[in-house]
């Protein structure tokens, strides 16, 4: 079934899980750059995975993207990620920073210029994407909508505490986030902001 055919208010918990979490497994291929969109907890959850992938040799540079400044700091998401990455031993020359974007679509659009300046876009074949499991479906579709069509992706999801595939329905905050994300994803597809896609949804 295509995402555009779904009605968010009619989805069961199982269908929400299938929509947001299924069939987004890492293919373990190496790429040109690790791409990490920011969030309020990205340093805690996304950065360790990005550093692990870098040290495993999956890519030789990490791009941190995000211009939001969260309460308690005067640095953007990307700057916080970059600073912590350097503190943990990632060389400054292997870090790219995009610090003007305000949401997922802008993460992708603004990062294209950074990537073009660093590599030339026509030389990029694969990006390694690191983001929360709940966010990966939308992130992947935004990439496929706006990035050049020849670029492919390896999807490396990370879990937080309350929005994991196996537990989101046990927590009020997890349920709120999953229901909101599913509705947002379907709405963006129906409005043409991101491309439509077939997803395996059971007939609950």
N, CA, C and O of each residue as an XYZ file, in Angstrom:
816
protein
N       0.842     -1.198      0.000
C       0.000      0.000      0.000
C       0.879      1.250      0.000
O       1.927      1.283      0.645
N       0.444      2.270     -0.725
C       1.190      3.524     -0.738
C       0.883      4.355      0.515
O      -0.215      4.284      1.068
N       1.849      5.122      0.938
C       1.666      5.963      2.120
C       0.488      6.913      1.931
O      -0.252      7.182      2.877
N       0.314      7.416      0.725
C      -0.762      8.374      0.449
C      -2.155      7.778      0.623
O      -3.136      8.514      0.732
N      -2.245      6.467      0.649
C      -3.543      5.800      0.812
C      -3.916      5.612      2.281
O      -5.035      5.198      2.584
N      -3.007      5.907      3.180
C      -3.243      5.680      4.605
C      -3.991      6.843      5.241
O      -3.839      7.997      4.840
N      -4.797      6.516      6.233
C      -5.497      7.523      7.032
C      -4.939      7.436      8.463
O      -5.156      6.434      9.145
N      -4.238      8.454      8.913
C      -3.535      8.341     10.203
C      -4.428      7.989     11.381
O      -4.018      7.236     12.265
N      -5.642      8.523     11.403
C      -6.527      8.284     12.541
C      -7.071      6.859     12.554
O      -7.621      6.419     13.564
N      -6.926      6.132     11.448
C      -7.448      4.772     11.367
C      -6.376      3.704     11.572
O      -6.685      2.513     11.553
N      -5.135      4.108     11.766
C      -4.049      3.146     11.900
C      -4.060      2.483     13.286
O      -4.289      3.137     14.302
N      -3.813      1.202     13.296
C      -3.626      0.490     14.555
C      -2.179      0.670     15.020
O      -1.346      1.182     14.272
N      -1.882      0.254     16.239
C      -0.507      0.332     16.726
C       0.425     -0.494     15.846
O       1.542     -0.075     15.545
N      -0.037     -1.651     15.446
C       0.784     -2.503     14.577
C       1.083     -1.806     13.250
O       2.210     -1.862     12.759
N       0.096     -1.162     12.679
C       0.290     -0.482     11.393
C       1.213      0.723     11.531
O       2.016      0.993     10.637
N       1.107      1.450     12.641
C       2.032      2.573     12.875
C       3.462      2.062     12.983
O       4.395      2.677     12.465
N       3.620      0.944     13.653
C       4.953      0.349     13.773
C       5.489     -0.035     12.408
O       6.648      0.237     12.096
N       4.657     -0.662     11.595
C       5.084     -1.072     10.254
C       5.433      0.138      9.400
O       6.416      0.108      8.660
N       4.651      1.186      9.491
C       4.885      2.387      8.698
C       6.210      3.046      9.054
O       6.974      3.426      8.167
N       6.483      3.181     10.332
C       7.638      3.980     10.750
C       8.922      3.173     10.915
O      10.011      3.717     10.731
N       8.823      1.900     11.256
C      10.020      1.174     11.678
C      10.455      0.025     10.775
O      11.625     -0.356     10.800
N       9.556     -0.531      9.987
C       9.907     -1.747      9.249
C      10.709     -1.456      7.986
O      10.583     -0.392      7.379
N      11.534     -2.426      7.606
C      12.279     -2.408      6.338
C      13.182     -1.187      6.191
O      13.269     -0.586      5.120
N      13.843     -0.839      7.273
C      14.802      0.265      7.254
C      16.131     -0.210      7.832
O      16.748      0.480      8.644
N      16.563     -1.384      7.409
C      17.754     -2.012      7.966
C      19.029     -1.530      7.277
O      19.032     -1.209      6.089
N      20.087     -1.489      8.038
C      21.406     -1.143      7.516
C      21.858     -2.209      6.525
O      21.731     -3.405      6.789
N      22.392     -1.766      5.371
C      22.928     -2.709      4.392
C      24.446     -2.902      4.549
O      25.064     -3.657      3.799
N      25.028     -2.217      5.524
C      26.436     -2.375      5.901
C      27.426     -2.005      4.799
O      28.577     -2.440      4.830
N      26.993     -1.214      3.839
C      27.896     -0.746      2.796
C      28.629      0.512      3.258
O      28.124      1.276      4.080
N      29.814      0.708      2.720
C      30.570      1.925      2.994
C      30.082      3.050      2.087
O      29.476      2.800      1.045
N      30.351      4.286      2.490
C      29.893      5.433      1.714
C      30.901      6.560      1.734
O      32.033      6.404      2.192
N      30.468      7.686      1.232
C      31.340      8.851      1.128
C      31.320      9.706      2.384
O      32.326     10.327      2.730
N      30.178      9.742      3.074
C      30.041     10.612      4.234
C      28.929     10.093      5.142
O      27.917      9.574      4.672
N      29.132     10.241      6.440
C      28.098      9.936      7.428
C      27.306     11.211      7.673
O      27.886     12.249      7.990
N      25.992     11.144      7.530
C      25.115     12.320      7.594
C      24.255     12.195      8.848
O      23.472     11.255      8.988
N      24.413     13.165      9.764
C      23.700     13.132     11.031
C      22.850     14.386     11.195
O      23.400     15.447     11.488
N      21.526     14.310     11.017
C      20.679     15.465     11.312
C      20.569     15.650     12.820
O      20.571     14.680     13.579
N      20.473     16.892     13.238
C      20.445     17.192     14.655
C      19.078     17.016     15.286
O      18.066     16.868     14.601
N      19.079     17.036     16.613
C      17.865     17.029     17.412
C      18.257     17.468     18.816
O      19.434     17.703     19.092
N      17.283     17.578     19.693
C      17.590     18.022     21.049
C      18.436     17.007     21.807
O      19.142     17.374     22.747
N      18.376     15.726     21.412
C      19.132     14.674     22.104
C      20.120     13.968     21.171
O      20.531     12.839     21.437
N      20.494     14.627     20.092
C      21.355     13.976     19.106
C      22.733     13.637     19.655
O      23.310     12.612     19.293
N      23.265     14.490     20.527
C      24.574     14.203     21.112
C      24.529     12.913     21.918
O      25.478     12.130     21.903
N      23.431     12.697     22.614
C      23.288     11.511     23.453
C      23.050     10.253     22.639
O      23.637      9.211     22.932
N      22.194     10.328     21.615
C      21.758      9.125     20.929
C      22.387      8.918     19.544
O      22.740      7.791     19.199
N      22.529      9.962     18.760
C      22.975      9.798     17.381
C      24.492      9.851     17.250
O      25.074      9.126     16.443
N      25.125     10.696     18.033
C      26.573     10.862     17.906
C      27.347      9.572     18.159
O      28.242      9.259     17.374
N      27.053      8.806     19.214
C      27.830      7.570     19.418
C      27.793      6.627     18.216
O      28.805      6.013     17.878
N      26.646      6.510     17.577
C      26.543      5.648     16.398
C      27.379      6.197     15.251
O      28.057      5.436     14.561
N      27.340      7.512     15.040
C      28.128      8.119     13.970
C      29.618      7.892     14.188
O      30.347      7.584     13.245
N      30.070      8.044     15.424
C      31.483      7.838     15.733
C      31.860      6.364     15.540
O      32.932      6.055     15.022
N      30.984      5.473     15.955
C      31.233      4.043     15.738
C      31.417      3.736     14.261
O      32.358      3.038     13.882
N      30.523      4.250     13.424
C      30.593      3.994     11.983
C      31.857      4.588     11.377
O      32.490      3.973     10.519
N      32.223      5.785     11.826
C      33.456      6.421     11.354
C      34.663      5.554     11.700
O      35.525      5.317     10.854
N      34.721      5.082     12.945
C      35.865      4.277     13.383
C      35.900      2.913     12.698
O      36.966      2.314     12.553
N      34.736      2.426     12.279
C      34.677      1.165     11.525
C      35.086      1.348     10.073
O      35.238      0.366      9.347
N      35.268      2.598      9.636
C      35.682      2.872      8.269
C      34.556      2.923      7.261
O      34.800      2.807      6.060
N      33.320      3.096      7.725
C      32.189      3.149      6.796
C      32.239      4.403      5.923
O      31.755      4.382      4.791
N      32.816      5.491      6.429
C      33.020      6.722      5.658
C      34.123      7.507      6.359
O      34.378      7.312      7.548
N      34.775      8.396      5.611
C      35.921      9.106      6.195
C      35.601     10.531      6.631
O      36.488     11.266      7.064
N      34.325     10.922      6.517
C      33.903     12.232      7.029
C      32.507     12.102      7.644
O      31.727     11.218      7.291
N      32.222     13.018      8.578
C      30.891     13.083      9.192
C      30.327     14.479      8.974
O      30.990     15.477      9.257
N      29.119     14.541      8.477
C      28.404     15.816      8.322
C      27.350     15.931      9.408
O      26.451     15.096      9.506
N      27.467     16.976     10.228
C      26.465     17.279     11.242
C      25.601     18.431     10.735
O      26.117     19.466     10.313
N      24.288     18.242     10.781
C      23.361     19.216     10.218
C      22.340     19.644     11.258
O      21.746     18.803     11.932
N      22.135     20.947     11.390
C      21.093     21.434     12.290
C      21.398     22.813     12.836
O      22.451     23.042     13.432
N      20.463     23.730     12.627
C      20.661     25.098     13.073
C      19.836     25.505     14.270
O      19.893     26.658     14.697
N      19.064     24.573     14.824
C      18.244     24.886     15.996
C      19.142     25.048     17.219
O      20.078     24.274     17.418
N      18.850     26.062     18.037
C      19.554     26.268     19.299
C      18.577     25.941     20.427
O      17.569     26.625     20.603
N      18.878     24.902     21.180
C      17.990     24.452     22.239
C      18.280     25.176     23.543
O      19.368     25.717     23.742
N      17.304     25.178     24.415
C      17.426     25.851     25.700
C      18.636     25.322     26.470
O      18.882     24.117     26.513
N      19.376     26.236     27.070
C      20.525     25.857     27.867
C      21.854     25.928     27.154
O      22.894     25.623     27.738
N      21.829     26.333     25.880
C      23.074     26.463     25.129
C      22.955     27.628     24.152
O      21.850     28.066     23.835
N      24.084     28.123     23.680
C      24.077     29.142     22.636
C      24.661     28.600     21.334
O      24.996     29.362     20.427
N      24.778     27.283     21.253
C      25.320     26.644     20.060
C      24.213     25.917     19.300
O      23.243     25.449     19.896
N      24.365     25.830     17.999
C      23.411     25.076     17.188
C      23.584     23.575     17.426
O      24.588     23.128     17.979
N      22.586     22.817     16.996
C      22.661     21.354     17.074
C      23.957     20.839     16.432
O      24.666     20.018     17.014
N      24.250     21.330     15.234
C      25.429     20.860     14.506
C      26.720     21.209     15.231
O      27.651     20.405     15.273
N      26.774     22.392     15.796
C      27.982     22.796     16.526
C      28.184     21.945     17.777
O      29.308     21.553     18.088
N      27.105     21.662     18.488
C      27.211     20.801     19.666
C      27.725     19.415     19.278
O      28.601     18.861     19.943
N      27.179     18.868     18.208
C      27.615     17.557     17.737
C      29.083     17.577     17.321
O      29.844     16.676     17.673
N      29.472     18.594     16.581
C      30.853     18.687     16.106
C      31.833     18.842     17.262
O      32.883     18.200     17.282
N      31.493     19.683     18.212
C      32.380     19.896     19.353
C      32.578     18.616     20.155
O      33.697     18.290     20.551
N      31.492     17.897     20.390
C      31.595     16.664     21.160
C      32.347     15.597     20.368
O      33.109     14.818     20.940
N      32.133     15.562     19.062
C      32.859     14.600     18.225
C      34.363     14.853     18.293
O      35.149     13.913     18.407
N      34.757     16.107     18.225
C      36.184     16.431     18.324
C      36.724     16.080     19.707
O      37.849     15.597     19.829
N      35.932     16.320     20.744
C      36.368     15.972     22.098
C      36.588     14.469     22.229
O      37.427     14.017     23.008
N      35.822     13.701     21.455
C      35.934     12.248     21.496
C      36.935     11.703     20.481
O      37.036     10.491     20.294
N      37.673     12.596     19.829
C      38.788     12.155     19.009
C      38.614     12.191     17.513
O      39.518     11.769     16.791
N      37.492     12.678     17.010
C      37.311     12.794     15.567
C      38.068     14.021     15.069
O      37.842     15.115     15.587
N      38.954     13.887     14.088
C      39.722     15.034     13.601
C      38.819     16.120     13.015
O      37.832     15.834     12.338
N      39.182     17.363     13.292
C      38.398     18.493     12.787
C      38.270     18.454     11.274
O      37.225     18.815     10.733
N      39.308     18.026     10.590
C      39.293     17.991      9.126
C      38.326     16.956      8.566
O      37.995     16.989      7.381
N      37.876     16.043      9.410
C      36.934     15.021      8.956
C      35.494     15.352      9.331
O      34.607     14.508      9.206
N      35.265     16.572      9.787
C      33.932     16.995     10.214
C      33.425     18.122      9.318
O      34.130     19.102      9.076
N      32.203     17.970      8.833
C      31.507     19.012      8.084
C      30.343     19.500      8.932
O      29.712     18.709      9.634
N      30.052     20.799      8.872
C      29.013     21.381      9.714
C      28.064     22.221      8.875
O      28.486     23.105      8.129
N      26.775     21.930      9.010
C      25.704     22.732      8.394
C      24.860     23.276      9.529
O      24.255     22.494     10.263
N      24.796     24.586      9.699
C      24.178     25.140     10.903
C      23.114     26.205     10.642
O      22.963     27.138     11.430
N      22.379     26.070      9.541
C      21.290     27.018      9.278
C      19.921     26.341      9.211
O      18.901     27.024      9.307
N      19.871     25.021      9.048
C      18.588     24.335      8.838
C      17.757     24.300     10.109
O      18.286     24.286     11.220
N      16.434     24.288      9.918
C      15.507     24.318     11.055
C      14.650     23.059     11.167
O      13.994     22.853     12.188
N      14.643     22.225     10.149
C      13.849     20.993     10.172
C      14.405     20.024      9.140
O      15.386     20.329      8.461
N      13.784     18.865      9.022
C      14.351     17.773      8.226
C      14.564     18.149      6.762
O      15.631     17.883      6.208
N      13.583     18.753      6.140
C      13.740     19.145      4.735
C      14.910     20.099      4.575
O      15.686     19.965      3.629
N      15.051     21.053      5.476
C      16.167     21.988      5.395
C      17.494     21.309      5.717
O      18.527     21.693      5.167
N      17.489     20.302      6.602
C      18.713     19.518      6.820
C      19.261     19.028      5.491
O      20.459     19.121      5.223
N      18.372     18.507      4.669
C      18.787     17.950      3.381
C      19.164     19.051      2.398
O      20.222     18.985      1.772
N      18.317     20.053      2.257
C      18.583     21.110      1.283
C      19.855     21.876      1.607
O      20.684     22.109      0.728
N      20.012     22.267      2.866
C      21.189     23.053      3.246
C      22.461     22.219      3.199
O      23.540     22.744      2.927
N      22.338     20.933      3.460
C      23.511     20.066      3.456
C      24.026     19.797      2.051
O      25.198     19.461      1.880
N      23.179     19.939      1.048
C      23.647     19.723     -0.318
C      24.767     20.683     -0.684
O      25.720     20.292     -1.359
N      24.668     21.926     -0.252
C      25.723     22.901     -0.545
C      27.017     22.518      0.174
O      28.101     22.595     -0.405
N      26.897     22.106      1.437
C      28.078     21.685      2.188
C      28.744     20.496      1.513
O      29.964     20.469      1.349
N      27.943     19.517      1.123
C      28.477     18.333      0.454
C      29.077     18.670     -0.901
O      30.108     18.113     -1.278
N      28.444     19.574     -1.633
C      28.964     19.952     -2.943
C      30.318     20.634     -2.809
O      31.227     20.380     -3.599
N      30.452     21.494     -1.813
C      31.721     22.185     -1.617
C      32.825     21.228     -1.164
O      33.994     21.413     -1.503
N      32.446     20.214     -0.401
C      33.438     19.277      0.119
C      33.830     18.208     -0.900
O      34.987     17.791     -0.950
N      32.872     17.766     -1.710
C      33.109     16.617     -2.587
C      32.848     16.888     -4.070
O      33.436     16.234     -4.931
N      31.967     17.849     -4.373
C      31.249     17.957     -5.639
C      30.176     16.861     -5.632
O      30.488     15.673     -5.544
N      28.922     17.275     -5.726
C      27.815     16.318     -5.586
C      27.905     15.166     -6.575
O      27.509     14.042     -6.266
N      28.429     15.449     -7.772
C      28.461     14.378     -8.775
C      29.473     13.288     -8.433
O      29.509     12.250     -9.093
N      30.300     13.514     -7.403
C      31.241     12.491     -6.961
C      30.700     11.657     -5.798
O      31.319     10.669     -5.405
N      29.564     12.045     -5.253
C      29.003     11.318     -4.113
C      28.129     10.173     -4.613
O      27.214     10.377     -5.412
N      28.420      8.970     -4.134
C      27.645      7.798     -4.522
C      26.731      7.293     -3.408
O      25.625      6.821     -3.672
N      27.201      7.394     -2.155
C      26.430      6.842     -1.043
C      26.632      7.682      0.209
O      27.746      8.104      0.517
N      25.539      7.919      0.927
C      25.583      8.569      2.222
C      25.145      7.572      3.291
O      24.229      6.778      3.078
N      25.808      7.624      4.437
C      25.450      6.797      5.580
C      24.594      7.663      6.505
O      25.096      8.634      7.070
N      23.337      7.336      6.668
C      22.408      8.177      7.417
C      22.262      7.657      8.840
O      21.981      6.479      9.061
N      22.458      8.554      9.800
C      22.302      8.201     11.207
C      21.224      9.098     11.816
O      21.404     10.309     11.940
N      20.118      8.490     12.187
C      19.061      9.243     12.870
C      18.217      8.275     13.697
O      18.395      7.059     13.627
N      17.307      8.830     14.470
C      16.450      8.006     15.317
C      15.582      7.089     14.470
O      15.165      7.452     13.371
N      15.316      5.904     14.989
C      14.493      4.940     14.255
C      13.143      5.540     13.872
O      12.660      5.323     12.760
N      12.539      6.286     14.777
C      11.231      6.883     14.525
C      11.279      7.917     13.399
O      10.256      8.182     12.767
N      12.433      8.496     13.142
C      12.599      9.577     12.170
C      13.106      9.087     10.818
O      13.041      9.825      9.835
N      13.611      7.853     10.753
C      14.338      7.419      9.566
C      13.466      7.341      8.317
O      13.930      7.708      7.237
N      12.221      6.878      8.421
C      11.381      6.781      7.225
C      11.224      8.153      6.564
O      11.403      8.295      5.354
N      10.890      9.152      7.372
C      10.703     10.493      6.810
C      12.026     11.048      6.289
O      12.066     11.639      5.210
N      13.099     10.864      7.039
C      14.404     11.332      6.596
C      14.782     10.714      5.256
O      15.258     11.407      4.357
N      14.571      9.414      5.129
C      14.921      8.717      3.892
C      14.101      9.237      2.712
O      14.640      9.426      1.622
N      12.816      9.467      2.917
C      11.977      9.970      1.829
C      12.333     11.403      1.455
O      12.272     11.766      0.281
N      12.702     12.217      2.430
C      13.149     13.576      2.118
C      14.428     13.518      1.290
O      14.562     14.252      0.311
N      15.353     12.669      1.663
C      16.584     12.502      0.886
C      16.276     12.071     -0.548
O      16.823     12.624     -1.502
N      15.398     11.083     -0.687
C      15.056     10.589     -2.021
C      14.301     11.632     -2.838
O      14.345     11.608     -4.068
N      13.615     12.541     -2.167
C      12.875     13.591     -2.868
C      13.801     14.687     -3.384
O      13.639     15.151     -4.513
N      14.767     15.103     -2.573
C      15.516     16.326     -2.874
C      16.982     16.114     -3.251
O      17.556     16.950     -3.949
N      17.592     15.036     -2.815
C      18.977     14.778     -3.194
C      19.037     14.267     -4.632
O      18.042     13.746     -5.135
N      20.183     14.405     -5.304
C      20.316     13.851     -6.656
C      20.004     12.360     -6.691
O      20.308     11.628     -5.748
N      19.398     11.921     -7.783
C      18.861     10.561     -7.858
C      19.946      9.481     -7.865
O      19.654      8.325     -7.562
N      21.190      9.832     -8.205
C      22.234      8.817     -8.261
C      22.804      8.470     -6.874
O      23.522      7.481     -6.728
N      22.489      9.267     -5.881
C      23.003      9.002     -4.541
C      22.162      7.912     -3.877
O      20.933      7.953     -3.920
N      22.829      6.947     -3.268
C      22.160      5.877     -2.536
C      22.468      6.020     -1.041
O      23.277      6.855     -0.638
N      21.810      5.191     -0.231
C      21.866      5.408      1.219
C      22.011      4.101      1.979
O      21.477      3.064      1.587
N      22.742      4.184      3.068
C      22.738      3.150      4.090
C      22.061      3.752      5.315
O      22.437      4.833      5.768
N      21.074      3.062      5.843
C      20.235      3.607      6.913
C      20.628      2.984      8.243
O      20.445      1.786      8.458
N      21.173      3.811      9.136
C      21.672      3.341     10.429
C      20.842      3.982     11.532
O      21.123      5.100     11.965
N      19.833      3.275     11.975
C      18.915      3.823     12.975
C      19.489      3.681     14.374
O      20.280      2.781     14.655
N      19.070      4.593     15.244
C      19.419      4.513     16.665
C      18.134      4.630     17.481
O      17.174      5.281     17.069
N      18.139      3.997     18.627
C      16.972      4.023     19.504
C      17.173      4.991     20.656
O      18.275      5.119     21.190
N      16.102      5.670     21.033
C      16.103      6.367     22.312
C      15.348      5.478     23.308
O      15.112      4.302     23.031
N      14.977      6.024     24.438
C      14.397      5.171     25.472
C      12.936      4.800     25.226
O      12.528      3.671     25.497
N      12.152      5.739     24.716
C      10.697      5.530     24.713
C      10.056      5.482     23.335
O       8.831      5.419     23.235
N      10.853      5.510     22.266
C      10.253      5.391     20.924
C      10.935      4.290     20.127
O      11.190      4.445     18.932
N      11.223      3.203     20.775
C      11.753      2.037     20.078
C      10.617      1.261     19.428
O       9.466      1.346     19.857
N      10.949      0.516     18.403
C       9.950     -0.312     17.723
C       9.232     -1.232     18.696
O       8.041     -1.505     18.541
N       9.953     -1.706     19.690
C       9.408     -2.711     20.594
C       8.717     -2.148     21.837
O       8.113     -2.901     22.601
N       8.800     -0.824     22.046
C       8.252     -0.330     23.320
C       7.466      0.977     23.267
O       6.927      1.398     24.291
N       7.382      1.632     22.114
C       6.788      2.977     22.071
C       5.369      3.008     22.627
O       4.952      3.998     23.228
N       4.633      1.927     22.425
C       3.223      1.858     22.838
C       3.065      1.697     24.352
O       1.949      1.745     24.870
N       4.177      1.506     25.056
C       4.132      1.370     26.517
C       4.286      2.690     27.256
O       4.117      2.739     28.475
N       4.605      3.768     26.531
C       4.880      5.051     27.161
C       3.991      6.136     26.561
O       3.885      6.228     25.338
N       3.351      6.956     27.389
C       2.525      8.049     26.856
C       3.299      8.968     25.915
O       2.784      9.353     24.866
N       4.537      9.326     26.282
C       5.336     10.205     25.428
C       5.715      9.496     24.134
O       5.699     10.100     23.062
N       6.055      8.217     24.236
C       6.373      7.451     23.035
C       5.184      7.349     22.107
O       5.328      7.494     20.893
N       4.014      7.102     22.660
C       2.805      7.024     21.843
C       2.515      8.358     21.164
O       2.180      8.402     19.980
N       2.647      9.433     21.915
C       2.407     10.755     21.337
C       3.342     11.027     20.172
O       2.911     11.532     19.136
N       4.615     10.700     20.331
C       5.594     10.954     19.275
C       5.338     10.094     18.048
O       5.431     10.582     16.921
N       5.018      8.829     18.249
C       4.781      7.936     17.120
C       3.518      8.340     16.363
O       3.518      8.367     15.132
N       2.460      8.649     17.076
C       1.224      9.070     16.406
C       1.443     10.371     15.641
O       0.942     10.534     14.528
N       2.194     11.298     16.239
C       2.481     12.566     15.560
C       3.358     12.351     14.333
O       3.117     12.955     13.288
N       4.367     11.502     14.448
C       5.267     11.241     13.328
C       4.541     10.552     12.179
O       4.755     10.896     11.017
N       3.689      9.586     12.491
C       2.930      8.897     11.444
C       2.008      9.872     10.713
O       1.910      9.840      9.486
N       1.337     10.734     11.468
C       0.439     11.724     10.857
C       1.213     12.712     10.004
O       0.777     13.073      8.911
N       2.355     13.148     10.499
C       3.177     14.104      9.759
C       3.686     13.490      8.455
O       3.652     14.129      7.403
N       4.150     12.261      8.533
C       4.656     11.581      7.348
C       3.578     11.459      6.276
O       3.812     11.789      5.113
N       2.411     10.991      6.666
C       1.309     10.826      5.706
C       0.886     12.172      5.130
O       0.647     12.286      3.928
N       0.791     13.191      5.981
C       0.408     14.525      5.529
C       1.407     15.079      4.524
O       1.004     15.637      3.503
N       2.692     14.939      4.789
C       3.725     15.464      3.886
C       3.661     14.774      2.527
O       3.847     15.410      1.489
N       3.393     13.452      2.542
C       3.275     12.737      1.272
C       2.055     13.219      0.498
O       2.147     13.471     -0.703
N       0.921     13.350      1.166
C      -0.303     13.774      0.485
C      -0.191     15.196     -0.057
O      -0.799     15.519     -1.077
N       0.571     16.036      0.609
C       0.762     17.422      0.153
C       1.840     17.542     -0.919
O       2.035     18.622     -1.477
N       2.539     16.455     -1.212
C       3.576     16.475     -2.236
C       4.913     17.006     -1.758
O       5.797     17.263     -2.575
N       5.085     17.176     -0.453
C       6.351     17.677      0.077
C       7.434     16.613     -0.053
O       8.594     16.928     -0.317
N       7.053     15.357      0.134
C       7.968     14.243     -0.082
C       7.288     13.193     -0.945
O       6.061     13.134     -1.027
N       8.102     12.367     -1.585
C       7.573     11.399     -2.541
C       6.771     10.316     -1.832
O       6.988     10.030     -0.654
N       5.861      9.732     -2.557
C       5.063      8.609     -2.078
C       5.886      7.325     -2.204
O       6.834      7.258     -2.986
N       5.511      6.316     -1.428
C       6.264      5.066     -1.462
C       5.382      3.921     -1.004
O       4.489      4.101     -0.176
N       5.640      2.746     -1.548
C       4.943      1.544     -1.096
C       5.499      1.097      0.251
O       6.714      1.047      0.446
N       4.611      0.778      1.165
C       5.016      0.234      2.450
C       4.182     -1.011      2.737
O       3.034     -1.118      2.305
N       4.770     -1.938      3.463
C       4.069     -3.179      3.811
C       3.250     -2.948      5.066
O       3.788     -2.884      6.171
N       1.945     -2.823      4.884
C       1.034     -2.562      5.989
C       0.044     -3.711      6.100
O      -0.614     -4.062      5.121
N      -0.065     -4.291      7.275
C      -0.998     -5.396      7.483
C      -2.430     -4.890      7.536
O      -2.668     -3.710      7.796
N      -3.362     -5.762      7.295
C      -4.774     -5.379      7.261
C      -5.443     -5.502      8.603
O      -6.426     -6.233      8.734
N      -4.942     -4.809      9.607
C      -5.535     -4.865     10.940
C      -6.939     -4.259     10.936
O      -7.597     -4.218     11.976
